């Protein structure tokens, strides 16, 4: 009797907490919608004053944003793409429609209520008809002209552009340190790579480590690298990269940071120059998407795939037409609790609030890194803070949308290729307490690839799946590679 009463009380408290979370979240996100709208115009004025030109944002039409960078917005088979022009080539880039279609909370609630009142579910709102600024922007995008261009034409034009495209300049709101501006000052155009272990011809195999969102190669080099055995260090060449736009890698202001660009830079910086022929991949979070794309491109070279907290959300058949929107709803659920969901929702849905955070933190990352070291008195390693600070609004915003959300329609195909064409081992690790990417994502990968092994680590979350258990994880990786 007492147990049943306690159970009912617990259920009632849980329901009450959920209701409070919904109400508070509604109020908070309506305020954030208004704040982002105000910041949109504030930055337009600031950009004009600082750079002497109006800078379109993703509150503008896709055509306006693309054209500002010397690109052409393309509508092909209902998808959104950008023809990127450079001095030597034309490149057709796939971009996520979530960049332009971040519907406000008030709009979604009112639309849902109207449909219920009419007892008619009605057609879903197309991402091309709404770009996140309520009805005002809806009117703008309805009248947006689009150009239909065949992919074959783009391929024929590869390498046939005559003339020069001006070198992109750094935004005033971005950091001006040498690492963050190397792409605009004639510096290296390759990713930053940290190498350890066996050297060149002495290495039997290579291991490529790919970090997650707003992180860096130090996520690996400061944790598992020092804990590998001498035998592993003499057998494997360990290669950890800073992804394009993060850490010490270039952060070009004119890049769309698409899946193709990220994978291409990894190939250009690691696979080709390091003459990688046979390799293992270890990837965390967002890096898992890139790992799968790499494995599909190099099916005969990948010896094992180790994925930590893969962000795979199976898209229902009825939502396939808006797969990226579905995934954005999962990644950024508009909830103030847990706190990590609040952060993800702000980062994914509010372009100008995100830019403000980057203006305060990322533009002055060297200062904040120094402050962190002083506050901690160097008693703890601060690599997580440094990875979090060192990126730009452009790199974080586009990577989140074009890789996490934009790959929604591709991941199932990648997983099927890994299942059917690759013979490598697939191992998945997930923290039981991960509040950013639920454990179900890893089990969904396993359902797609039955041979994949899933290990759920108790009392670990999205970060502590590695940090804090690096010795044990290093042993687990060595065991995977030996197999």
C-alpha positions in Angstrom: 0.0 0.0 0.0 2.8 2.4 1.0 4.8 1.5 -2.1 1.9 2.2 -4.4 1.2 5.5 -2.7 4.9 6.5 -3.0 4.8 5.5 -6.7 1.8 7.7 -7.4 3.3 10.6 -5.5 6.5 10.2 -7.6 4.5 10.0 -10.8 2.5 13.2 -9.8 5.8 15.1 -9.1 7.2 14.0 -12.4 4.1 15.2 -14.3 4.2 18.5 -12.4 7.8 19.0 -13.1 7.2 18.3 -16.8 4.4 20.8 -16.9 6.4 23.5 -15.2 9.3 22.8 -17.7 6.9 23.2 -20.6 5.4 26.5 -19.3 8.7 28.0 -18.3 10.2 26.9 -21.6 7.4 28.6 -23.6 8.0 31.9 -21.8 11.8 31.8 -22.1 11.8 30.9 -25.8 9.2 33.5 -26.7 11.5 36.1 -25.1 14.5 34.6 -27.0 12.5 34.9 -30.3 12.0 38.6 -29.6 15.6 39.1 -28.5 17.0 37.4 -31.6 14.7 39.6 -33.8 16.0 42.8 -32.2 19.6 41.6 -32.4 19.1 40.9 -36.1 18.7 44.6 -36.8 21.3 45.7 -34.3 23.9 43.6 -36.1 22.8 44.9 -39.5 23.6 48.4 -38.3 26.8 47.3 -36.6 28.0 45.5 -39.7 27.3 48.6 -41.8 29.2 50.8 -39.5 32.2 48.4 -39.1 32.4 47.0 -42.6 30.7 49.7 -44.7 28.2 47.2 -46.2 25.0 45.5 -45.2 25.6 41.9 -44.3 22.6 39.6 -45.0 21.9 37.0 -42.3 19.7 33.8 -42.4 16.7 36.0 -41.6 17.2 37.1 -45.2 16.3 35.0 -48.2 18.7 32.2 -49.2 19.4 34.0 -52.5 20.5 37.1 -50.6 22.8 35.3 -48.3 24.5 33.3 -51.0 24.8 36.2 -53.5 26.6 38.3 -50.8 29.5 35.8 -50.8 29.7 35.6 -54.6 27.6 32.5 -54.7 24.3 31.5 -56.4 21.3 30.0 -54.6 20.0 26.9 -56.4 16.8 25.0 -56.0 17.2 21.5 -57.4 14.6 18.7 -56.9 13.2 20.6 -54.0 16.5 20.8 -52.2 18.6 23.8 -51.2 22.1 24.1 -52.7 24.6 26.9 -53.3 26.9 27.2 -56.3 30.1 28.4 -54.7 32.4 30.3 -57.1 36.2 30.6 -56.6 39.1 31.6 -58.9 39.5 28.0 -60.0 36.3 26.1 -59.8 32.5 26.0 -59.4 31.3 23.8 -56.5 27.7 22.7 -55.8 27.3 22.7 -52.0 24.3 21.1 -50.3 23.0 23.2 -47.4 20.4 22.4 -44.8 17.0 24.1 -45.0 17.2 24.5 -41.2 19.4 27.5 -41.8 16.4 29.4 -43.2 13.5 27.7 -41.5 13.9 28.1 -37.8 10.2 28.7 -37.0 9.5 30.7 -33.9 7.8 29.0 -30.9 4.8 31.3 -31.0 4.3 30.6 -34.8 4.4 26.8 -34.2 2.0 26.9 -31.3 -0.5 29.2 -33.1 -0.3 27.1 -36.3 -0.9 24.0 -34.3 -3.9 25.5 -32.5 -5.4 26.8 -35.7 -5.2 23.3 -37.3 -6.8 21.7 -34.4 -9.7 24.3 -34.4 -10.3 23.6 -38.0 -10.0 19.8 -37.5 -7.8 19.8 -40.5 -4.1 18.8 -40.1 -3.3 20.6 -43.3 -0.1 20.4 -45.2 3.1 20.9 -43.3 4.8 24.3 -43.7 7.5 24.1 -46.2 10.9 25.2 -45.3 11.0 27.4 -48.4 7.9 29.3 -47.1 9.2 30.3 -43.7 12.5 31.3 -42.5 12.1 31.9 -38.8 10.7 35.5 -38.5 6.9 34.8 -38.5 4.6 36.0 -41.2 6.7 38.9 -42.1 9.5 36.6 -43.4 6.9 34.2 -44.8 5.9 37.0 -47.3 9.5 37.5 -48.2 10.3 33.9 -49.0 7.1 33.2 -50.9 8.3 35.8 -53.5 11.9 34.6 -53.5 13.1 33.7 -57.0 15.0 30.5 -57.3 17.2 29.1 -60.1 17.0 25.5 -61.3 20.4 24.3 -62.3 21.4 20.8 -63.3 24.2 19.2 -61.4 25.7 18.0 -64.7 26.1 21.6 -65.8 28.0 22.4 -62.6 30.3 19.5 -63.1 31.0 20.6 -66.7 31.9 24.0 -65.4 34.4 22.7 -62.8 37.7 24.5 -63.2 36.5 26.8 -66.0 36.0 30.1 -64.2 37.9 33.0 -65.6 38.9 35.8 -63.4 39.6 36.2 -59.7 37.2 36.2 -56.7 38.3 38.6 -54.0 39.8 37.0 -50.9 37.3 36.9 -48.1 37.9 39.2 -45.2 37.6 38.5 -41.5 34.4 39.6 -39.8 34.8 42.4 -37.2 33.1 40.2 -34.6 35.6 37.3 -35.1 38.9 36.8 -33.4 42.0 38.3 -35.1 44.7 36.0 -33.6 47.0 34.2 -36.1 45.3 30.9 -35.8 41.8 32.3 -36.5 42.9 34.4 -39.4 45.4 32.1 -41.1 43.0 31.5 -44.0 42.9 35.2 -44.9 46.6 36.0 -44.4 48.1 33.6 -46.8 48.6 31.0 -44.1 48.2 27.2 -44.5 44.9 26.0 -45.9 45.1 22.6 -44.2 43.7 21.4 -40.9 45.8 21.4 -37.8 46.9 17.8 -37.0 48.5 16.4 -33.8 50.5 13.3 -34.5 51.8 10.7 -32.0 52.8 7.1 -31.8 54.8 5.3 -34.5 56.4 7.3 -37.2 55.8 7.0 -40.9 56.9 3.6 -42.2 57.2 2.1 -38.7 53.4 2.3 -38.2 51.5 -0.9 -39.0 48.2 1.0 -39.2 46.9 4.6 -38.6 44.2 5.8 -36.3 42.2 8.9 -37.1 40.6 10.7 -34.2 37.7 13.1 -34.9 36.3 15.4 -32.2 32.8 16.6 -31.7 31.0 19.9 -31.9 32.8 23.0 -30.5 35.7 20.9 -29.4 39.3 20.3 -30.7 41.9 17.6 -31.1 42.9 18.1 -27.5 39.8 16.1 -26.5 41.9 13.1 -27.5 45.5 14.2 -27.1 44.9 15.3 -23.5 43.0 12.2 -22.5 43.6 8.9 -24.3 46.9 9.7 -26.1 49.0 9.7 -22.9 47.4 6.5 -21.7 48.1 4.3 -24.6 50.6 1.5 -23.9 54.1 1.5 -25.3 53.1 -1.4 -27.6 50.3 0.6 -29.1 52.4 3.7 -29.5 55.0 1.6 -31.4 52.4 0.0 -33.6 49.9 2.7 -34.5 50.3 6.2 -35.8 47.8 8.4 -33.9 46.4 11.3 -35.9 44.0 13.8 -34.2 42.7 16.7 -36.2 41.1 20.1 -35.5 38.1 20.2 -37.8 37.7 23.0 -40.3 36.5 26.1 -38.3 37.6 24.8 -34.9 40.7 24.8 -32.7 43.8 25.8 -34.6 42.5 24.9 -38.0 41.5 27.7 -40.5 38.1 29.4 -40.0 37.2 30.9 -43.4 34.4 33.3 -43.3 33.1 32.4 -46.8 32.7 28.6 -46.1 29.4 26.9 -45.6 31.1 24.2 -43.6 29.1 21.4 -45.3 29.6 17.7 -44.9 31.5 17.6 -48.2 33.9 20.4 -47.1 34.7 18.8 -43.8 35.3 15.3 -45.3 37.3 16.9 -48.2 39.6 18.8 -45.8 40.2 15.6 -43.8 41.2 13.8 -47.0 43.3 16.7 -48.2 45.1 17.1 -44.8 45.4 13.6 -43.5 44.5 10.8 -45.9 46.6 12.1 -48.9 49.7 13.8 -47.3 50.2 11.1 -44.6 49.7 8.4 -47.2 47.1 6.7 -45.1 46.2 3.3 -46.5 44.8 1.3 -43.7 43.2 3.0 -40.7 40.9 2.9 -37.7 38.5 5.7 -36.9 37.6 6.9 -33.5 34.9 9.7 -33.4 32.8 11.5 -30.9 29.4 13.1 -31.3 29.2 15.2 -34.5 32.5 13.5 -35.6 30.6 10.3 -35.9 28.7 11.7 -39.0 32.1 12.5 -40.6 33.5 9.1 -39.7 30.6 7.4 -41.4 31.0 9.6 -44.5 34.7 8.8 -44.6 34.1 5.1 -44.2 31.7 5.1 -47.1 34.3 6.8 -49.3 37.1 4.5 -48.2 35.4 1.1 -47.6 38.5 -1.0 -48.2 40.7 1.0 -46.0 38.8 1.3 -42.7 39.7 -1.5 -40.2 37.4 -0.5 -37.4 34.8 2.2 -36.5 34.5 3.3 -32.9 31.7 5.8 -32.4 31.0 7.7 -29.2 27.5 9.1 -28.8 26.5 9.0 -32.5 23.7 11.6 -33.2 21.6 9.3 -35.3 17.8 10.0 -35.2 15.8 7.7 -37.5 13.4 9.8 -39.5 9.8 8.5 -39.8 8.6 7.8 -43.3 6.0 10.6 -43.1 8.7 13.1 -42.2 11.2 12.2 -44.8 10.4 15.4 -46.8 11.5 17.5 -43.8 14.2 15.2 -42.4 16.5 18.0 -41.3 13.6 19.8 -39.5 12.8 16.6 -37.7 16.4 16.2 -36.5 16.6 19.8 -35.4 13.6 19.2 -33.3 15.4 16.3 -31.6 18.7 18.2 -31.2 17.2 21.5 -30.1 13.9 20.6 -28.3 13.2 24.1 -26.9 13.4 23.1 -23.3 15.1 24.9 -20.4 15.7 21.7 -18.6 18.0 19.9 -18.8 20.4 22.9 -19.1 22.3 21.2 -22.0 19.1 21.1 -24.0 18.7 24.9 -23.4 22.2 25.5 -24.7 21.7 23.2 -27.8 18.4 24.9 -28.5 19.9 28.4 -28.4 22.9 27.4 -30.5 20.7 25.8 -33.2 17.8 28.2 -33.4 19.1 31.7 -32.6 21.6 33.0 -35.1 22.1 36.4 -33.5 22.1 35.3 -29.9 24.7 32.8 -30.8 26.7 35.5 -32.6 26.6 37.6 -29.4 27.9 34.7 -27.3 30.8 34.3 -29.8 31.4 38.0 -29.8 31.9 37.9 -26.0 33.7 34.6 -25.7 35.2 33.4 -29.0 36.5 36.7 -30.2 38.4 37.0 -26.9 39.2 33.4 -26.5 42.9 34.1 -25.6 41.7 36.3 -22.7 39.2 33.7 -21.4 41.8 30.9 -21.7 44.1 32.9 -19.5 41.3 33.7 -17.0 40.4 30.0 -16.8 44.0 29.1 -16.1 44.3 31.7 -13.4 41.0 30.7 -11.8 41.8 27.0 -11.7 45.5 27.9 -10.7 46.5 25.3 -13.3 45.2 22.6 -11.0 43.0 21.1 -13.7 43.6 20.8 -17.4 41.6 23.4 -19.3 41.6 21.8 -22.8 37.8 21.5 -22.7 37.4 25.3 -22.2 40.0 26.0 -24.9 38.2 23.8 -27.4 34.9 25.5 -26.5 36.2 29.0 -26.9 38.1 28.6 -30.2 35.7 28.8 -33.1 33.7 31.4 -35.0 29.9 32.0 -35.3 30.1 31.1 -39.0 31.9 27.8 -38.4 29.8 26.7 -35.5 26.5 27.8 -37.0 27.0 26.2 -40.4 28.6 23.0 -39.1 25.7 22.4 -36.7 23.1 22.9 -39.4 24.8 21.4 -42.4 26.4 18.4 -40.8 24.1 17.4 -37.9 20.7 18.5 -39.4 21.6 18.5 -43.1 22.9 14.9 -43.0 19.5 13.6 -41.7 18.6 12.2 -45.1 22.0 10.6 -45.7 22.8 8.7 -42.5 20.6 5.8 -43.1 22.3 5.3 -46.5 25.8 5.5 -44.8 24.8 3.0 -42.2 23.5 0.6 -44.9 26.8 0.9 -46.8 28.8 0.1 -43.6 26.5 -2.8 -42.9 26.6 -4.3 -46.4 30.0 -3.3 -47.9 32.3 -2.9 -45.0 33.7 -5.8 -43.0 35.2 -3.8 -40.2 34.2 -4.0 -36.6 31.8 -1.4 -35.4 31.9 -0.5 -31.7 29.7 2.1 -30.0 30.1 3.7 -26.6 27.5 5.9 -24.9 27.2 7.5 -21.5 24.1 6.3 -19.6 23.5 9.9 -18.3 24.0 11.6 -21.6 21.4 14.3 -21.7 22.4 15.8 -25.1 22.3 12.7 -27.3 20.1 9.9 -25.8 21.3 6.3 -25.5 18.6 5.3 -27.9 20.6 6.8 -30.8 23.3 4.2 -30.3 20.8 1.4 -30.2 19.2 2.8 -33.4 22.6 2.5 -35.1 22.9 -1.1 -33.9 19.5 -1.9 -35.3 20.8 -0.6 -38.7 24.1 -2.5 -38.3 23.3 -5.7 -36.4 27.0 -6.6 -35.9 27.7 -3.3 -34.1 28.5 -3.7 -30.4 27.0 -1.1 -28.0 28.5 -0.5 -24.6 26.5 1.9 -22.3 28.8 3.2 -19.5 27.0 3.8 -16.2 27.1 7.2 -14.6 28.8 8.9 -17.6 27.6 11.6 -19.8 28.4 13.2 -23.2 31.9 14.3 -22.0 32.8 12.0 -19.2 32.3 9.0 -21.6 36.0 9.8 -22.2 37.1 12.5 -19.8 37.6 10.8 -16.4 37.8 7.3 -17.8 40.6 7.8 -20.3 42.8 5.0 -19.0 40.0 2.4 -19.3 39.0 3.8 -22.7 42.6 3.6 -24.0 42.6 -0.1 -23.0 39.3 -0.7 -24.8 40.6 1.0 -28.0 43.7 -1.1 -28.0 41.6 -4.3 -27.7 39.4 -3.2 -30.6 42.4 -2.5 -32.8 44.1 -5.8 -31.9 41.0 -7.7 -33.2 
